[in-house]
Amino acid sequence: MKKHPFFNALFAGLYIVLIVFIISTFVDSPDQKGTILIPMTILSLLVLSVATMAFLFGYEPFRLFYDGQRKEAVQYFLRTILYFALIALSFLAILLFTPL
C-alpha cells in the first residue's frame, strides 16, 4: 500500500487541532501560577511537535530518496506541503469568516 501525502498533511492538521484543544482546556486554570513546569511543558511540547512533523513530512520522502527515487521523493514532499498549506488556509478562512 502506497501512502498518500494528503493523509500525512491531514494527520499534521489533526495533531495541531488536538494539541490546541488540550492546551485551551488547561490554559485558563486559576491554580496554575508561574511555575517552572510551564516552560518545561511548552519546550517538551515543541520538541514533540517537531519530531511528529518531521516524521509526517519527512519520513516517506526520505525513504523514497534513499531508495533512489529522487523525483518521487521531491514530488511526495511538495504534495504533502501543498496539502498542509490548504489545511492551514482552511484554518485561516474559518478564523476570518467565523464570528467570534
N, C-alpha and C positions, 0 to 999 in steps of 0.2 A: 504494500500500500504506500503510495507516494503522498507525502504531506502536502498540504496546500498552504501558501503563505497567508491567506486570509485567516485561517484558524489561529496562526501564531499572533497576528495582529489583534484578532478578536480576544484571545486569551490575555494579551497585554492590556487591552482596554478593560476587560472584566477584572483583572488584577487591580488596576487603578481604582475602579469603582469600589471594589471590596475594601481596599486599604482606606480610601477616603470615608467610606461608610463607617468603618471601625473607628477611625480617628474622630469622626464627628460625634460619635456616641460618647466618647470619653473626654472630649475637649472642654466641655462646659462643666466638668465635675468640680464643685467648690472645694473638695478636700484635697485637690492636687495643687499644692503650693509649689513654689520654685525649688524643686529638689534636683539632685544630681541625676536622678533617674530619667528626667525628661530629655536632656540632651543625649544621654546614653541610648534611650529608646529611639530617638529621632535618627541618630547615627546608625544604629543597628538596622532600622527600617530602610535607610538609604542603601546600606550595603546589601541587604536582602533584595531590594528593588533592582539595584544594578545587576546583581547576579541573575535574577529572574529574567530581566530584559535581555541581558547578554545571551542567555540560553534561548529565549524565544526568538530573538532576532538573528543570532549568530551561529547557533549550532548546526542547523541544516545547511546553510551556505558554506560554512567551514568544512563540513563533511563532504559536500559536493566538490569544493575546491581541492580538498586533499585527495579525492578520488580522481582528479584530473579533469573534472567537468567544470572548467573555469567560467565559461559563458553561462551555463545553467546556474552556477553559484551566484554570479552577479545579478542575473535576472531574478532569481529567487529572493535575494536580499532586497533589491529595489522594489519588487512587488510587495514584499512584506512592509516596507517603509511606506509605500503608496497606500496600502490598505489601512495602515495605522494612521496616516495623515487624514484619511477620510473619516476614521473614527474620531480623531481629535477635532476635526472640523464639525462633526455632528455634535460633539460636546459643546463647542463654541456656539453653534446655532441654537442649541437648546438654551444655553445661558443667555444669549442675546434676545431670543424671541419668546421666552417664558417670563411672564410677570412674576416679580419677586414678592 
